[in-house]
Amino acid sequence: MEHRDRLERTTGMGAGATLLAPERLLQHKALVRRYVEEVWNRQKLSKAREMLAPTYVYHCGATQCDYPGYGGLEEVLARTQAAFPDRRAEIVEMVAEQDLVSLRFKLSATFQGAFLGIRPTGQRLVFSALGGYRVVDGKIADEWGQDNLAYLLLRGDSPTA
């Protein structure tokens, strides 16, 4: 009982919670790394089907909206691809705990198409972003993206390479 109380105090997890084995956390990180590389960087949307849970939802921070399912991801990727066809996400840091994986990215892209109603500038951009992923039964069930790109584009002080 003392161990369980200490676990709850140090992790914030309830008495019924269990910690994941380090191997499972490594599997979660490998899944997310593969997803970022295959789907976001190489733009192979077909690869997403094998990595996404049936209940998958993309939650975007900039517009505070949700895009459910494979179709939602397809819409997000199409909009992103149209505006930033050469985008590249470099994972700078990755942390996994329980069913969550968090990333800090360095993103680079050329602003070549309209984005959130903002006209393209042709400018090369480099900026930071955060990503969160919830993994359930070996599949990505939720994805959160957060960056300040829209704000920077609206202000006109876009970060450049």
N, CA and C atoms as an extended XYZ file, in Angstrom:
483
Properties=species:S:1:pos:R:3:atomname:S:1:resname:S:1:resid:I:1 pbc="F F F"
N         0.818       -1.198        0.000 N   MET     1
C         0.000        0.000        0.000 CA  MET     1
C         0.860        1.260        0.000 C   MET     1
N         1.975        1.222        0.757 N   GLU     2
C         2.848        2.383        0.811 CA  GLU     2
C         3.417        2.704       -0.575 C   GLU     2
N         3.813        1.672       -1.344 N   HIS     3
C         4.335        1.876       -2.703 CA  HIS     3
C         3.277        2.528       -3.588 C   HIS     3
N         2.037        2.061       -3.503 N   ARG     4
C         0.960        2.609       -4.322 CA  ARG     4
C         0.706        4.067       -3.971 C   ARG     4
N         0.731        4.410       -2.673 N   ASP     5
C         0.538        5.798       -2.260 CA  ASP     5
C         1.669        6.674       -2.787 C   ASP     5
N         2.909        6.173       -2.719 N   ARG     6
C         4.051        6.921       -3.220 CA  ARG     6
C         3.945        7.113       -4.734 C   ARG     6
N         3.502        6.074       -5.460 N   LEU     7
C         3.313        6.162       -6.904 CA  LEU     7
C         2.302        7.247       -7.240 C   LEU     7
N         1.203        7.294       -6.522 N   GLU     8
C         0.177        8.296       -6.785 CA  GLU     8
C         0.693        9.699       -6.487 C   GLU     8
N         1.433        9.859       -5.391 N   ARG     9
C         1.971       11.175       -5.030 CA  ARG     9
C         3.009       11.654       -6.039 C   ARG     9
N         3.880       10.783       -6.510 N   THR    10
C         4.977       11.207       -7.381 CA  THR    10
C         4.580       11.317       -8.844 C   THR    10
N         3.567       10.597       -9.269 N   THR    11
C         3.181       10.632      -10.678 CA  THR    11
C         1.850       11.312      -10.923 C   THR    11
N         1.051       11.485       -9.884 N   GLY    12
C        -0.274       12.058      -10.058 CA  GLY    12
C        -1.270       11.052      -10.596 C   GLY    12
N        -0.861        9.791      -10.728 N   MET    13
C        -1.747        8.752      -11.255 CA  MET    13
C        -2.542        8.138      -10.123 C   MET    13
N        -3.747        7.749      -10.398 N   GLY    14
C        -4.606        7.127       -9.408 CA  GLY    14
C        -4.122        5.758       -8.982 C   GLY    14
N        -4.762        5.223       -7.943 N   ALA    15
C        -4.353        3.942       -7.364 CA  ALA    15
C        -4.431        2.795       -8.365 C   ALA    15
N        -5.317        2.855       -9.343 N   GLY    16
C        -5.464        1.774      -10.306 CA  GLY    16
C        -4.529        1.876      -11.497 C   GLY    16
N        -3.717        2.932      -11.545 N   ALA    17
C        -2.848        3.150      -12.695 CA  ALA    17
C        -1.633        2.229      -12.645 C   ALA    17
N        -1.161        1.876      -13.818 N   THR    18
C         0.053        1.078      -13.904 CA  THR    18
C         1.036        1.794      -14.819 C   THR    18
N         2.305        1.638      -14.516 N   LEU    19
C         3.339        2.238      -15.344 CA  LEU    19
C         3.634        1.336      -16.525 C   LEU    19
N         3.932        1.928      -17.658 N   LEU    20
C         4.292        1.150      -18.832 CA  LEU    20
C         5.760        0.754      -18.759 C   LEU    20
N         6.055       -0.421      -19.263 N   ALA    21
C         7.434       -0.886      -19.326 CA  ALA    21
C         8.224        0.005      -20.278 C   ALA    21
N         9.524        0.180      -20.018 N   PRO    22
C        10.350        1.010      -20.910 CA  PRO    22
C        10.272        0.564      -22.373 C   PRO    22
N        10.133       -0.732      -22.615 N   GLU    23
C        10.038       -1.221      -23.998 CA  GLU    23
C         8.801       -0.665      -24.691 C   GLU    23
N         7.700       -0.579      -23.964 N   ARG    24
C         6.457       -0.046      -24.553 CA  ARG    24
C         6.629        1.433      -24.885 C   ARG    24
N         7.292        2.173      -24.015 N   LEU    25
C         7.533        3.585      -24.288 CA  LEU    25
C         8.410        3.760      -25.526 C   LEU    25
N         9.406        2.907      -25.671 N   LEU    26
C        10.251        2.948      -26.867 CA  LEU    26
C         9.445        2.632      -28.122 C   LEU    26
N         8.499        1.705      -28.025 N   GLN    27
C         7.628        1.384      -29.159 CA  GLN    27
C         6.761        2.582      -29.523 C   GLN    27
N         6.227        3.271      -28.523 N   HIS    28
C         5.408        4.462      -28.779 CA  HIS    28
C         6.237        5.531      -29.486 C   HIS    28
N         7.453        5.750      -29.005 N   LYS    29
C         8.323        6.749      -29.623 CA  LYS    29
C         8.680        6.362      -31.055 C   LYS    29
N         8.951        5.097      -31.286 N   ALA    30
C         9.291        4.638      -32.640 CA  ALA    30
C         8.103        4.829      -33.588 C   ALA    30
N         6.906        4.551      -33.111 N   LEU    31
C         5.702        4.739      -33.925 CA  LEU    31
C         5.549        6.205      -34.323 C   LEU    31
N         5.665        7.097      -33.360 N   VAL    32
C         5.495        8.524      -33.637 CA  VAL    32
C         6.606        9.028      -34.560 C   VAL    32
N         7.840        8.595      -34.333 N   ARG    33
C         8.949        9.005      -35.209 CA  ARG    33
C         8.687        8.555      -36.648 C   ARG    33
N         8.229        7.322      -36.815 N   ARG    34
C         7.917        6.795      -38.149 CA  ARG    34
C         6.771        7.582      -38.792 C   ARG    34
N         5.755        7.895      -37.998 N   TYR    35
C         4.598        8.658      -38.479 CA  TYR    35
C         5.040       10.039      -38.982 C   TYR    35
N         5.843       10.743      -38.202 N   VAL    36
C         6.313       12.068      -38.603 CA  VAL    36
C         7.113       11.960      -39.898 C   VAL    36
N         7.998       11.001      -39.966 N   GLU    37
C         8.850       10.861      -41.152 CA  GLU    37
C         8.051       10.457      -42.392 C   GLU    37
N         7.248        9.417      -42.270 N   GLU    38
C         6.521        8.887      -43.438 CA  GLU    38
C         5.371        9.788      -43.873 C   GLU    38
N         4.554       10.210      -42.933 N   VAL    39
C         3.325       10.933      -43.278 CA  VAL    39
C         3.571       12.423      -43.461 C   VAL    39
N         4.226       13.065      -42.491 N   TRP    40
C         4.410       14.512      -42.582 CA  TRP    40
C         5.572       14.903      -43.493 C   TRP    40
N         6.699       14.216      -43.391 N   ASN    41
C         7.860       14.617      -44.193 CA  ASN    41
C         7.834       14.053      -45.609 C   ASN    41
N         7.549       12.782      -45.746 N   ARG    42
C         7.549       12.160      -47.081 CA  ARG    42
C         6.198       12.247      -47.766 C   ARG    42
N         5.198       12.734      -47.030 N   GLN    43
C         3.855       12.969      -47.567 CA  GLN    43
C         3.214       11.693      -48.114 C   GLN    43
N         3.451       10.576      -47.422 N   LYS    44
C         2.872        9.285      -47.802 CA  LYS    44
C         1.647        9.024      -46.932 C   LYS    44
N         0.547        9.638      -47.324 N   LEU    45
C        -0.690        9.541      -46.546 CA  LEU    45
C        -1.141        8.098      -46.388 C   LEU    45
N        -0.882        7.262      -47.369 N   SER    46
C        -1.308        5.860      -47.301 CA  SER    46
C        -0.674        5.142      -46.108 C   SER    46
N         0.500        5.571      -45.673 N   LYS    47
C         1.172        4.961      -44.522 CA  LYS    47
C         0.421        5.250      -43.220 C   LYS    47
N        -0.340        6.338      -43.206 N   ALA    48
C        -1.060        6.715      -41.983 CA  ALA    48
C        -2.099        5.677      -41.588 C   ALA    48
N        -2.711        5.026      -42.558 N   ARG    49
C        -3.777        4.052      -42.256 CA  ARG    49
C        -3.309        2.957      -41.293 C   ARG    49
N        -2.069        2.539      -41.428 N   GLU    50
C        -1.573        1.466      -40.565 CA  GLU    50
C        -1.121        1.977      -39.202 C   GLU    50
N        -1.010        3.295      -39.049 N   MET    51
C        -0.524        3.865      -37.789 CA  MET    51
C        -1.599        4.553      -36.959 C   MET    51
N        -2.779        4.779      -37.533 N   LEU    52
C        -3.831        5.514      -36.835 CA  LEU    52
C        -4.899        4.587      -36.266 C   LEU    52
N        -5.362        4.920      -35.073 N   ALA    53
C        -6.476        4.204      -34.452 CA  ALA    53
C        -7.773        4.608      -35.161 C   ALA    53
N        -8.793        3.759      -35.127 N   PRO    54
C       -10.069        4.105      -35.759 CA  PRO    54
C       -10.693        5.379      -35.180 C   PRO    54
N       -10.343        5.708      -33.950 N   THR    55
C       -10.907        6.888      -33.283 CA  THR    55
C       -10.010        8.119      -33.393 C   THR    55
N        -9.000        8.078      -34.252 N   TYR    56
C        -8.019        9.158      -34.389 CA  TYR    56
C        -8.683       10.521      -34.582 C   TYR    56
N        -8.102       11.532      -33.898 N   VAL    57
C        -8.513       12.927      -34.078 CA  VAL    57
C        -7.260       13.796      -34.094 C   VAL    57
N        -7.186       14.694      -35.087 N   TYR    58
C        -6.133       15.706      -35.120 CA  TYR    58
C        -6.710       16.962      -34.482 C   TYR    58
N        -6.062       17.435      -33.420 N   HIS    59
C        -6.486       18.648      -32.714 CA  HIS    59
C        -5.471       19.740      -33.041 C   HIS    59
N        -5.920       20.807      -33.701 N   CYS    60
C        -4.968       21.861      -34.048 CA  CYS    60
C        -5.121       23.037      -33.103 C   CYS    60
N        -3.980       23.551      -32.659 N   GLY    61
C        -3.986       24.635      -31.695 CA  GLY    61
C        -4.264       25.987      -32.308 C   GLY    61
N        -3.769       26.225      -33.527 N   ALA    62
C        -3.880       27.544      -34.139 CA  ALA    62
C        -5.335       27.963      -34.348 C   ALA    62
N        -6.145       27.068      -34.830 N   THR    63
C        -7.545       27.402      -35.107 CA  THR    63
C        -8.502       26.735      -34.134 C   THR    63
N        -7.956       26.036      -33.153 N   GLN    64
C        -8.729       25.364      -32.111 CA  GLN    64
C        -9.885       24.554      -32.692 C   GLN    64
N        -9.541       23.618      -33.546 N   CYS    65
C       -10.542       22.773      -34.165 CA  CYS    65
C       -10.060       21.329      -34.165 C   CYS    65
N       -10.987       20.434      -34.388 N   ASP    66
C       -10.677       19.014      -34.443 CA  ASP    66
C       -11.003       18.474      -35.824 C   ASP    66
N       -10.134       17.591      -36.313 N   TYR    67
C       -10.331       16.914      -37.583 CA  TYR    67
C       -10.344       15.417      -37.294 C   TYR    67
N       -11.524       14.808      -37.232 N   PRO    68
C       -11.594       13.389      -36.867 CA  PRO    68
C       -11.290       12.448      -38.028 C   PRO    68
N       -10.678       11.321      -37.666 N   GLY    69
C       -10.482       10.219      -38.594 CA  GLY    69
C        -9.418       10.463      -39.643 C   GLY    69
N        -9.274        9.447      -40.467 N   TYR    70
C        -8.313        9.488      -41.564 CA  TYR    70
C        -8.650       10.651      -42.505 C   TYR    70
N        -9.928       10.881      -42.742 N   GLY    71
C       -10.357       11.984      -43.598 CA  GLY    71
C        -9.957       13.334      -43.041 C   GLY    71
N        -9.989       13.460      -41.718 N   GLY    72
C        -9.562       14.702      -41.091 CA  GLY    72
C        -8.084       14.963      -41.310 C   GLY    72
N        -7.288       13.917      -41.133 N   LEU    73
C        -5.850       14.054      -41.369 CA  LEU    73
C        -5.588       14.384      -42.835 C   LEU    73
N        -6.314       13.738      -43.716 N   GLU    74
C        -6.166       13.987      -45.150 CA  GLU    74
C        -6.417       15.467      -45.465 C   GLU    74
N        -7.434       16.045      -44.837 N   GLU    75
C        -7.748       17.464      -45.043 CA  GLU    75
C        -6.629       18.368      -44.519 C   GLU    75
N        -6.136       18.079      -43.315 N   VAL    76
C        -5.051       18.865      -42.732 CA  VAL    76
C        -3.808       18.796      -43.613 C   VAL    76
N        -3.453       17.593      -44.050 N   LEU    77
C        -2.263       17.429      -44.886 CA  LEU    77
C        -2.421       18.122      -46.236 C   LEU    77
N        -3.617       18.068      -46.819 N   ALA    78
C        -3.844       18.722      -48.117 CA  ALA    78
C        -3.659       20.236      -47.993 C   ALA    78
N        -4.207       20.824      -46.934 N   ARG    79
C        -4.057       22.272      -46.727 CA  ARG    79
C        -2.598       22.648      -46.496 C   ARG    79
N        -1.931       21.841      -45.703 N   THR    80
C        -0.529       22.108      -45.394 CA  THR    80
C         0.332       21.936      -46.638 C   THR    80
N         0.074       20.879      -47.391 N   GLN    81
C         0.826       20.599      -48.609 CA  GLN    81
C         0.660       21.719      -49.638 C   GLN    81
N        -0.557       22.235      -49.770 N   ALA    82
C        -0.814       23.303      -50.733 CA  ALA    82
C        -0.045       24.578      -50.380 C   ALA    82
N         0.064       24.876      -49.116 N   ALA    83
C         0.737       26.105      -48.685 CA  ALA    83
C         2.246       25.928      -48.559 C   ALA    83
N         2.678       24.741      -48.117 N   PHE    84
C         4.087       24.495      -47.820 CA  PHE    84
C         4.522       23.158      -48.408 C   PHE    84
N         4.629       23.070      -49.730 N   PRO    85
C         4.890       21.773      -50.368 CA  PRO    85
C         6.235       21.128      -50.013 C   PRO    85
N         7.182       21.912      -49.574 N   ASP    86
C         8.498       21.359      -49.250 CA  ASP    86
C         8.739       21.297      -47.735 C   ASP    86
N         7.692       21.245      -46.976 N   ARG    87
C         7.829       21.272      -45.516 CA  ARG    87
C         8.664       20.098      -45.006 C   ARG    87
N         9.341       20.343      -43.901 N   ARG    88
C        10.160       19.307      -43.279 CA  ARG    88
C        10.132       19.511      -41.774 C   ARG    88
N         9.839       18.442      -41.045 N   ALA    89
C         9.827       18.476      -39.584 CA  ALA    89
C        11.028       17.703      -39.069 C   ALA    89
N        11.834       18.378      -38.294 N   GLU    90
C        12.984       17.730      -37.649 CA  GLU    90
C        12.666       17.611      -36.165 C   GLU    90
N        12.677       16.395      -35.661 N   ILE    91
C        12.403       16.180      -34.241 CA  ILE    91
C        13.644       16.588      -33.453 C   ILE    91
N        13.466       17.544      -32.550 N   VAL    92
C        14.562       18.041      -31.729 CA  VAL    92
C        14.589       17.302      -30.396 C   VAL    92
N        13.418       17.101      -29.810 N   GLU    93
C        13.304       16.373      -28.545 CA  GLU    93
C        12.044       15.521      -28.568 C   GLU    93
N        12.115       14.380      -27.877 N   MET    94
C        10.968       13.481      -27.786 CA  MET    94
C        10.941       12.888      -26.381 C   MET    94
N         9.780       12.939      -25.756 N   VAL    95
C         9.596       12.394      -24.414 CA  VAL    95
C         8.326       11.549      -24.425 C   VAL    95
N         8.381       10.385      -23.770 N   ALA    96
C         7.206        9.518      -23.676 CA  ALA    96
C         6.938        9.180      -22.220 C   ALA    96
N         5.665        9.224      -21.869 N   GLU    97
C         5.226        8.811      -20.542 CA  GLU    97
C         3.809        8.276      -20.677 C   GLU    97
N         3.612        7.090      -20.096 N   GLN    98
C         2.325        6.412      -20.194 CA  GLN    98
C         1.935        6.285      -21.672 C   GLN    98
N         0.763        6.775      -22.056 N   ASP    99
C         0.310        6.626      -23.438 CA  ASP    99
C         0.573        7.878      -24.278 C   ASP    99
N         1.357        8.813      -23.743 N   LEU   100
C         1.607       10.075      -24.434 CA  LEU   100
C         3.047       10.200      -24.906 C   LEU   100
N         3.197       10.790      -26.094 N   VAL   101
C         4.510       11.121      -26.633 CA  VAL   101
C         4.471       12.602      -26.988 C   VAL   101
N         5.468       13.351      -26.518 N   SER   102
C         5.547       14.785      -26.801 CA  SER   102
C         6.812       15.067      -27.602 C   SER   102
N         6.670       15.983      -28.560 N   LEU   103
C         7.783       16.335      -29.435 CA  LEU   103
C         7.983       17.839      -29.458 C   LEU   103
N         9.236       18.225      -29.652 N   ARG   104
C         9.560       19.590      -30.013 CA  ARG   104
C        10.206       19.493      -31.385 C   ARG   104
N         9.663       20.254      -32.321 N   PHE   105
C        10.089       20.216      -33.717 CA  PHE   105
C        10.828       21.484      -34.106 C   PHE   105
N        11.642       21.345      -35.125 N   LYS   106
C        12.123       22.480      -35.910 CA  LYS   106
C        11.501       22.256      -37.283 C   LYS   106
N        10.659       23.172      -37.709 N   LEU   107
C         9.975       23.044      -38.996 CA  LEU   107
C        10.578       24.018      -39.995 C   LEU   107
N        10.689       23.573      -41.227 N   SER   108
C        11.141       24.447      -42.299 CA  SER   108
C        10.255       24.206      -43.516 C   SER   108
N         9.977       25.289      -44.238 N   ALA   109
C         9.104       25.204      -45.412 CA  ALA   109
C         9.156       26.522      -46.171 C   ALA   109
N         8.765       26.466      -47.437 N   THR   110
C         8.634       27.674      -48.242 CA  THR   110
C         7.154       27.986      -48.381 C   THR   110
N         6.771       29.209      -48.075 N   PHE   111
C         5.366       29.634      -48.071 CA  PHE   111
C         4.938       29.906      -49.520 C   PHE   111
N         4.340       28.874      -50.179 N   GLN   112
C         4.033       28.952      -51.606 CA  GLN   112
C         2.545       28.973      -51.947 C   GLN   112
N         1.670       28.782      -50.965 N   GLY   113
C         0.231       28.797      -51.232 CA  GLY   113
C        -0.503       29.433      -50.074 C   GLY   113
N        -1.732       29.879      -50.317 N   ALA   114
C        -2.514       30.526      -49.266 CA  ALA   114
C        -2.642       29.607      -48.049 C   ALA   114
N        -2.605       30.223      -46.869 N   PHE   115
C        -2.701       29.481      -45.617 CA  PHE   115
C        -3.519       30.296      -44.632 C   PHE   115
N        -4.646       29.732      -44.196 N   LEU   116
C        -5.546       30.416      -43.267 CA  LEU   116
C        -5.902       31.814      -43.763 C   LEU   116
N        -6.093       31.942      -45.067 N   GLY   117
C        -6.471       33.223      -45.657 CA  GLY   117
C        -5.322       34.192      -45.860 C   GLY   117
N        -4.108       33.757      -45.609 N   ILE   118
C        -2.936       34.615      -45.761 CA  ILE   118
C        -2.276       34.297      -47.099 C   ILE   118
N        -2.007       35.338      -47.890 N   ARG   119
C        -1.394       35.139      -49.200 CA  ARG   119
C         0.060       34.702      -49.069 C   ARG   119
N         0.513       33.824      -49.975 N   PRO   120
C         1.898       33.341      -49.909 CA  PRO   120
C         2.903       34.433      -50.228 C   PRO   120
N         4.075       34.273      -49.659 N   THR   121
C         5.146       35.251      -49.868 CA  THR   121
C         6.333       34.667      -50.620 C   THR   121
N         6.395       33.343      -50.751 N   GLY   122
C         7.549       32.704      -51.360 CA  GLY   122
C         8.735       32.636      -50.414 C   GLY   122
N         8.548       33.083      -49.209 N   GLN   123
C         9.619       33.146      -48.224 CA  GLN   123
C         9.898       31.773      -47.605 C   GLN   123
N        11.161       31.488      -47.363 N   ARG   124
C        11.574       30.270      -46.661 CA  ARG   124
C        11.424       30.524      -45.170 C   ARG   124
N        10.729       29.636      -44.480 N   LEU   125
C        10.442       29.789      -43.060 CA  LEU   125
C        11.102       28.688      -42.256 C   LEU   125
N        11.547       29.029      -41.067 N   VAL   126
C        12.057       28.058      -40.101 CA  VAL   126
C        11.489       28.482      -38.755 C   VAL   126
N        10.803       27.566      -38.078 N   PHE   127
C        10.178       27.911      -36.802 CA  PHE   127
C        10.023       26.662      -35.948 C   PHE   127
N         9.713       26.864      -34.690 N   SER   128
C         9.545       25.762      -33.739 CA  SER   128
C         8.077       25.422      -33.570 C   SER   128
N         7.829       24.184      -33.189 N   ALA   129
C         6.461       23.740      -32.928 CA  ALA   129
C         6.506       22.625      -31.893 C   ALA   129
N         5.352       22.358      -31.315 N   LEU   130
C         5.189       21.265      -30.366 CA  LEU   130
C         4.149       20.303      -30.909 C   LEU   130
N         4.339       19.031      -30.641 N   GLY   131
C         3.373       18.015      -31.045 CA  GLY   131
C         3.129       17.054      -29.899 C   GLY   131
N         1.905       16.614      -29.779 N   GLY   132
C         1.560       15.626      -28.768 CA  GLY   132
C         0.806       14.487      -29.423 C   GLY   132
N         1.029       13.283      -28.941 N   TYR   133
C         0.413       12.092      -29.522 CA  TYR   133
C        -0.024       11.171      -28.393 C   TYR   133
N        -1.229       10.639      -28.510 N   ARG   134
C        -1.703        9.630      -27.563 CA  ARG   134
C        -1.762        8.312      -28.313 C   ARG   134
N        -1.101        7.299      -27.775 N   VAL   135
C        -1.007        5.997      -28.416 CA  VAL   135
C        -1.877        5.002      -27.645 C   VAL   135
N        -2.750        4.316      -28.379 N   VAL   136
C        -3.635        3.303      -27.782 CA  VAL   136
C        -3.509        2.029      -28.607 C   VAL   136
N        -3.183        0.943      -27.939 N   ASP   137
C        -3.051       -0.360      -28.609 CA  ASP   137
C        -2.131       -0.293      -29.825 C   ASP   137
N        -1.032        0.432      -29.687 N   GLY   138
C        -0.041        0.500      -30.750 CA  GLY   138
C        -0.404        1.389      -31.923 C   GLY   138
N        -1.445        2.218      -31.770 N   LYS   139
C        -1.873        3.129      -32.843 CA  LYS   139
C        -2.014        4.541      -32.281 C   LYS   139
N        -1.839        5.527      -33.130 N   ILE   140
C        -2.007        6.922      -32.718 CA  ILE   140
C        -3.498        7.241      -32.689 C   ILE   140
N        -3.994        7.607      -31.505 N   ALA   141
C        -5.419        7.896      -31.331 CA  ALA   141
C        -5.704        9.395      -31.357 C   ALA   141
N        -4.751       10.195      -30.894 N   ASP   142
C        -4.902       11.652      -30.885 CA  ASP   142
C        -3.584       12.281      -31.261 C   ASP   142
N        -3.698       13.413      -31.946 N   GLU   143
C        -2.520       14.201      -32.314 CA  GLU   143
C        -2.849       15.665      -32.064 C   GLU   143
N        -1.945       16.356      -31.369 N   TRP   144
C        -2.107       17.776      -31.124 CA  TRP   144
C        -0.938       18.504      -31.757 C   TRP   144
N        -1.220       19.562      -32.483 N   GLY   145
C        -0.169       20.374      -33.073 CA  GLY   145
C        -0.284       21.799      -32.562 C   GLY   145
N         0.834       22.389      -32.198 N   GLN   146
C         0.818       23.758      -31.694 CA  GLN   146
C         2.045       24.498      -32.200 C   GLN   146
N         1.808       25.571      -32.932 N   ASP   147
C         2.896       26.431      -33.371 CA  ASP   147
C         2.380       27.855      -33.417 C   ASP   147
N         3.264       28.784      -33.680 N   ASN   148
C         2.854       30.184      -33.773 CA  ASN   148
C         2.971       30.702      -35.199 C   ASN   148
N         2.952       29.812      -36.166 N   LEU   149
C         3.136       30.196      -37.567 CA  LEU   149
C         2.079       31.187      -38.043 C   LEU   149
N         0.802       30.905      -37.801 N   ALA   150
C        -0.259       31.808      -38.274 CA  ALA   150
C        -0.078       33.212      -37.696 C   ALA   150
N         0.240       33.287      -36.428 N   TYR   151
C         0.470       34.577      -35.782 CA  TYR   151
C         1.643       35.313      -36.442 C   TYR   151
N         2.735       34.601      -36.668 N   LEU   152
C         3.903       35.225      -37.284 CA  LEU   152
C         3.602       35.691      -38.707 C   LEU   152
N         2.852       34.878      -39.463 N   LEU   153
C         2.515       35.262      -40.834 CA  LEU   153
C         1.615       36.490      -40.859 C   LEU   153
N         0.662       36.548      -39.940 N   LEU   154
C        -0.241       37.700      -39.879 CA  LEU   154
C         0.498       38.978      -39.490 C   LEU   154
N         1.462       38.856      -38.616 N   ARG   155
C         2.240       40.019      -38.187 CA  ARG   155
C         3.236       40.443      -39.268 C   ARG   155
N         3.581       39.504      -40.143 N   GLY   156
C         4.518       39.826      -41.210 CA  GLY   156
C         5.979       39.695      -40.814 C   GLY   156
N         6.235       39.168      -39.617 N   ASP   157
C         7.624       38.999      -39.216 CA  ASP   157
C         7.986       37.516      -39.204 C   ASP   157
N         7.766       36.884      -40.344 N   SER   158
C         8.012       35.464      -40.492 CA  SER   158
C         9.464       35.120      -40.225 C   SER   158
N         9.695       34.069      -39.447 N   PRO   159
C        11.064       33.642      -39.225 CA  PRO   159
C        11.636       33.049      -40.512 C   PRO   159
N        12.876       33.308      -40.780 N   THR   160
C        13.482       32.800      -42.016 CA  THR   160
C        14.712       31.973      -41.713 C   THR   160
N        15.089       31.176      -42.710 N   ALA   161
C        16.271       30.311      -42.564 CA  ALA   161
C        17.535       31.136      -42.577 C   ALA   161
